[in-house]
Amino acid sequence: MTTSLIKLPGSKWWVELDDTTSEIVATYNKAAIVADIAAIRDTLAKYPDPDQEASDYADVLAQLVGKWTPAKNARILAMLGRMRDAYGMSPQSVDIAQLRARLDGLIALRDRLV
């Protein structure tokens, strides 16, 4: 399905039409989209940055290598891996991923509304 966006004259509203059937697919208020983007960014700022955490995790692992016997290193690295996996499946991590996906979608939509 291909669609077209039409700005309603004199307003902040856009209508998305199906090119084949000319039916309205969705309506968008650009001001509301911009406000949603700002709100999501504010919310994400309260959470830890997953990219920074991944970098920090890699730095911690690099510091641990060779500190103890190979058997102890293996146990510690396995334990940290389990902790990281459990943290990655936490509700907070899922929320962050969903918010980032929603933010990306809203930014793409806002960029289409020119």
N, C-alpha and C positions, 0 to 999 in steps of 0.2 A: 504494500500500500504506500503510495506516495501522497504527501500532503503539502499544502501551502499555508503560509501564515499571512494573515491580513490584519493590519492595524486599523482599529476603528478610529476614524478621524476625530481629533480633538480629545482623545482619551488615552488612558494608559492600558487599555484592554486590547488584546489580540485574540483573533479567532483562527483556529486551525481547521482547515477544510480538507476532506478527502478529495483528491484530484479526479478520481473516477466517478464518484457518486455525488460530489458537491455537498455532502452532508457535513455538519459540524462535528469534529472529532473531539475538540477540547477548546476551552477558553482560558486565557492567561491574563493576569494583572501583573504587569512588569514591576510595579512598586512593591507588591506583595512578595514577588520572587526575590527582589533585592533585599527586602527585610528578612525573608527566610534564610538567605545566604549569610547575612550578617549574624543572625541568631545562631545558626549552626557553627559558624566560625567562633563565636563567643563560647559556645558550649565545648567545642573541641579544644579551645585554649585551656580549659580547666582539666583536661585529661592529659596523661603523659603522651608524648609524641612517639608512635610506634617505630618510626624510622630511627629516631634518636636512641630508643631503647634497644633496637637491634644492633646498632653500632656499639653501644655501651656493653651489651652482652658479648659481642665479639672481642672487645677489649679485655673484658674480665677473663674470658677463656684464654686469650693470648698470655695474660699474666700468670695463669695457673699452670700452663704447660711447663713441665720439668721441675716443678717445685718439690715434688715428693717422688716416691717410688712409682714406677709405671703402673703397678696395680692400684695404688691409691689415686693416682691421677685419673685412671679409667673410672674408678668408682665415683669420684667427685664430678667428672665430666658427665657421666651417666645421670647422676642425681640432678645436676644443673639442667640437663636436657629434659628430664621429666618435669622439673619445676617450670621450665620455659613452656613446655607443651601444655601443662595444666593452666598456666597463666594465659596462654594464647586462646584457650577455650572459655575463659571467664566471661561472665555477662558484660563486664566493662569492655573487654576487648571486642566482643561482638557488637556492642553499642558503637564503639569507635569506628569499626569497619562499616557499619550501616550508615552512620552519619557521614563518613567520608564519601561513600557511594552516592548518598542523597545529595551531598554538596556538589560532587562532580556533575551529577545530572542536572541540578539547578543552574550551575554555571554554564553548562552547554546550552540549556534552554534560554537563559538570559542572553547569551551571545547570539542566538538565532533571532531574538527580538530586537532588531535594529531598525 
